[in-house]
Amino acid sequence: MKYILVSITALLFFSCSKKEEIKKDQTGFAKEVLSSAIVGIGRIEPDEKLSLLATEVGGVVRAIHKKENDKIVKNDVIIELDHSVQDAKIARIKSRIQTQRAEINIAQLNLKEQKINVANKQIELERLRKLQEKGAETKQRVDNLETETKIFQTNLEQLQSKVLAENFRLQEIKQELEVSNREMQQYLIKAPGDGQIMTMNATKGAALSPNQSFADFIPKSSLVATCEIDELFADKVKKGQKAIIRQIGSNRTIGSGRVIFASLALKRKSIFSEKAEDQEDRRVREIKILLNNQTKYLINSRIECVIQVSK
């Protein structure tokens, strides 16, 4: 009988302890579900996406003017491809321009001379007509001079047309020069805007193919944390909410910010889908968090975004 009482007492004590443990576990689970924060995985990147720099034309790298981590402004020359052939074309066109200007000068001098000749013929014709009126000159002589004057006038008009044509020809050559200069500029690869070179893959003396990427360019913009929030909690995220940034796998806070963008649509996991067991039908909402401190992060760092969703 004594042993039976001891067994019953032990059983009751064990039962009460188990209920208490279950109660504690249930309380802890409720706190997690009713938490005021949502956690998402993200990475640090510029608000303006990274871009790959490429060349429009192919060629051998003559010089590299910017290297990794260099800050650049719009139209800075980053790399220079060999353009000796283009330089030769430009020099030849410039020589043609000088020759054409000489041709125009000759045509203008001939035109000037012909104008003088026409003026003299007109003066002489007027004098002969007055003499003819007085009977001191024959009609045949006047008619011959009128014919000569008309011929001189026709030659004058031809020279005027020649000067005009030579000037048009000069403009055509200048346009050729402009085209050649623009073609040569393609061998000077320039910065598309203000920013910074993140990686440089080109080397001096190496050949680059057309449209081949040679560097990663960081546009000048604010740093943001781009995060993906699971669809179960996506509707709780709104612009303006505060967030803290943590290292992945750690509770250590490394920064803070606020939500500045929340996608209007769900999409499949993209940049953060790395596990084989990830479900294909799980969708996420992309958000961006503007970071308060813009200097303490490394671009492309993986981080956790903890968004405060409660008021």
C-alpha positions in Angstrom: 0.0 0.0 0.0 2.8 2.3 0.8 4.5 1.7 -2.5 1.2 2.3 -4.3 0.9 5.8 -2.7 4.4 6.7 -3.6 3.9 5.7 -7.2 0.7 7.7 -7.5 2.3 10.8 -5.9 5.2 10.6 -8.4 2.9 10.2 -11.3 0.8 13.3 -10.3 4.0 15.3 -9.8 5.3 14.3 -13.3 2.0 15.1 -14.9 1.9 18.6 -13.3 5.4 19.3 -14.4 4.7 18.2 -18.0 1.6 20.5 -18.1 3.7 23.4 -16.9 6.3 22.7 -19.5 3.7 22.6 -22.3 2.2 25.8 -21.0 5.5 27.5 -21.1 6.2 26.2 -24.6 2.8 27.4 -25.9 3.4 30.8 -24.4 6.8 31.1 -26.1 5.3 30.1 -29.4 2.6 32.7 -29.1 5.2 35.4 -28.5 7.0 34.4 -31.6 3.9 34.4 -33.8 2.7 37.7 -32.3 6.1 39.3 -32.7 6.1 43.0 -33.9 9.0 42.4 -36.3 9.4 40.5 -39.6 12.8 39.1 -40.7 13.9 38.9 -44.3 17.1 38.0 -46.0 18.8 40.7 -48.2 21.9 42.2 -49.4 23.5 45.6 -49.6 23.5 47.3 -53.0 23.2 50.8 -54.6 19.6 52.0 -55.2 20.6 52.3 -58.8 21.5 48.8 -59.9 25.1 47.8 -60.7 25.8 47.9 -64.4 28.3 46.1 -66.6 30.5 48.4 -68.8 31.1 47.2 -72.3 32.6 48.4 -75.5 30.7 49.2 -78.7 33.7 48.2 -80.9 36.4 45.6 -80.5 40.1 46.3 -80.2 43.3 45.9 -78.2 43.5 47.8 -74.9 46.0 50.6 -75.3 45.6 52.1 -71.8 43.6 51.7 -68.6 42.9 55.2 -67.1 40.7 54.0 -64.2 41.1 51.1 -61.8 39.1 49.3 -59.1 37.6 51.6 -56.4 38.3 54.8 -58.4 35.6 57.4 -58.3 34.6 58.7 -61.7 32.4 61.4 -63.2 30.4 61.3 -66.3 32.5 61.2 -69.6 35.8 60.3 -67.8 37.8 58.0 -70.0 38.0 54.5 -68.3 39.9 52.5 -70.9 41.3 53.3 -74.3 41.4 50.9 -77.2 44.0 51.2 -80.0 42.8 53.7 -82.5 45.8 54.2 -84.8 43.9 53.3 -87.9 41.2 55.8 -87.0 43.8 58.5 -86.4 45.2 57.9 -89.9 41.8 58.3 -91.4 41.2 61.5 -89.6 44.6 62.9 -90.6 43.9 62.0 -94.3 40.5 63.7 -94.1 42.0 66.9 -92.5 44.5 66.9 -95.4 41.6 66.7 -97.9 40.0 69.7 -96.1 43.1 71.8 -96.6 43.3 70.8 -100.3 39.6 71.7 -100.8 40.1 75.1 -99.1 42.9 75.8 -101.6 40.6 74.8 -104.5 37.9 77.1 -103.2 40.4 80.0 -102.9 41.5 79.4 -106.6 37.9 79.3 -107.7 37.1 82.6 -105.9 40.1 84.3 -107.5 39.0 83.2 -110.9 35.5 84.4 -110.1 36.9 87.8 -109.0 39.0 88.1 -112.3 36.0 87.2 -114.4 33.9 89.9 -112.6 36.5 92.5 -113.6 36.5 91.2 -117.2 32.7 91.4 -117.4 32.7 94.9 -116.0 35.3 96.1 -118.5 33.4 94.6 -121.4 30.2 96.3 -120.3 32.0 99.6 -120.1 33.5 99.1 -123.5 30.1 98.1 -125.0 28.4 101.2 -123.6 31.1 103.4 -125.1 30.7 101.7 -128.6 26.9 102.2 -128.4 27.3 105.9 -127.9 29.8 106.1 -130.8 27.4 104.1 -133.0 24.6 106.6 -132.2 26.9 109.4 -133.4 27.8 107.4 -136.5 31.4 106.9 -135.4 31.2 103.1 -134.9 29.7 100.3 -137.0 26.9 98.1 -135.9 28.9 95.0 -136.6 31.5 96.0 -134.1 28.9 96.7 -131.5 27.2 93.3 -132.1 30.5 91.5 -131.8 31.2 93.1 -128.5 27.7 92.3 -127.2 28.4 88.6 -128.0 31.7 88.7 -126.2 30.1 90.3 -123.2 27.4 87.6 -123.0 30.1 84.9 -123.2 32.0 86.6 -120.3 28.8 86.8 -118.3 28.1 83.1 -118.9 31.6 82.3 -117.7 31.1 84.4 -114.7 27.9 82.4 -113.8 29.8 79.2 -114.3 32.5 80.3 -111.9 29.9 81.3 -109.3 28.4 77.8 -109.5 31.9 76.3 -109.2 32.6 78.3 -106.1 29.3 77.2 -104.6 30.0 73.5 -105.6 33.5 73.6 -104.0 32.0 75.0 -100.8 29.4 72.2 -100.7 32.3 69.7 -101.3 34.1 71.2 -98.3 31.0 70.7 -96.1 30.8 67.1 -97.2 34.4 66.4 -96.2 33.8 68.1 -92.9 30.9 65.8 -92.3 33.2 62.9 -93.1 35.6 64.2 -90.5 32.8 64.5 -87.9 31.8 60.9 -88.5 35.4 59.7 -88.3 35.8 61.6 -85.0 32.7 60.0 -83.6 34.0 56.5 -84.7 37.3 57.3 -83.0 35.5 58.2 -79.8 34.1 54.7 -79.6 37.6 53.6 -78.9 37.6 55.8 -75.8 35.3 54.1 -73.4 33.8 56.7 -71.1 31.9 56.7 -67.8 28.1 56.7 -68.4 27.6 58.8 -65.3 29.0 59.6 -61.9 29.9 56.6 -59.8 32.7 54.2 -58.9 34.5 51.3 -60.5 33.9 48.1 -58.5 35.8 45.6 -60.6 38.1 46.0 -63.6 38.6 42.9 -65.8 40.5 44.6 -68.7 44.3 44.4 -69.0 46.6 46.4 -71.1 47.4 44.7 -74.4 44.4 42.3 -74.2 41.8 42.2 -76.9 38.2 43.1 -76.2 35.3 42.0 -78.4 32.3 44.2 -79.2 29.8 44.4 -76.4 32.2 42.5 -74.1 31.9 43.5 -70.4 35.2 44.7 -68.9 34.1 46.3 -65.6 31.4 46.6 -63.0 30.2 50.1 -62.5 28.5 51.4 -59.3 26.2 54.4 -60.2 26.3 57.3 -57.7 23.3 56.6 -55.5 22.3 55.8 -52.0 23.0 52.4 -50.5 20.0 50.3 -49.8 19.3 46.8 -48.4 17.2 44.9 -50.9 15.3 42.2 -49.0 12.8 39.5 -49.9 9.9 39.0 -47.4 7.9 35.7 -47.4 4.4 36.0 -48.8 3.0 35.0 -45.4 4.1 38.3 -43.9 4.4 40.4 -47.1 1.1 42.4 -46.5 2.4 43.7 -43.2 5.3 45.7 -44.8 4.7 49.3 -45.6 6.8 52.3 -46.7 8.2 54.3 -43.8 8.5 51.4 -41.4 11.8 51.3 -39.4 14.2 48.5 -39.8 17.4 47.2 -38.3 20.2 45.4 -40.2 21.8 42.4 -38.7 24.5 40.0 -39.7 23.2 36.7 -40.9 23.1 34.1 -38.2 23.7 36.7 -35.5 21.6 39.0 -33.3 24.3 41.7 -33.7 22.9 44.9 -35.1 25.1 46.6 -37.6 22.8 49.3 -38.9 19.3 50.7 -39.3 17.1 52.4 -41.9 13.5 52.7 -43.1 11.5 51.1 -45.9 11.4 53.2 -49.0 10.0 50.7 -51.5 7.7 47.7 -51.3 6.8 45.9 -54.5 3.2 45.8 -55.5 3.4 42.2 -56.6 4.8 38.9 -55.3 7.4 37.0 -57.3 9.4 33.8 -57.0 12.5 33.8 -55.0 15.4 35.2 -57.0 18.7 36.3 -55.7 18.4 34.6 -52.4 17.1 31.2 -53.5 20.1 28.9 -52.9 18.8 25.9 -51.0 17.7 22.7 -52.8 14.8 22.3 -50.5 13.3 25.7 -51.3 9.7 25.3 -52.5 9.1 26.6 -56.0 5.6 27.8 -55.1 6.7 30.0 -52.3 6.7 33.6 -53.3 8.3 36.8 -51.9 7.8 40.5 -51.8 10.8 42.6 -52.7 11.5 45.7 -50.5 14.2 48.3 -50.2 15.5 49.8 -47.0 17.3 53.1 -47.1 20.3 52.8 -44.8 21.0 55.6 -42.3 24.7 55.1 -42.4 26.0 55.0 -46.0 29.6 54.3 -45.3 29.8 51.2 -43.1 28.6 48.5 -45.5 30.2 46.5 -48.2 28.3 46.2 -51.4 26.8 42.7 -52.0 27.1 41.8 -48.3 24.4 39.3 -47.2 22.4 40.6 -44.3 19.1 40.1 -42.3 16.5 42.9 -42.4 14.3 43.1 -39.3 11.3 45.3 -40.1 9.3 46.8 -37.2 5.7 46.4 -38.3 3.9 47.6 -35.1 3.1 51.2 -34.3 
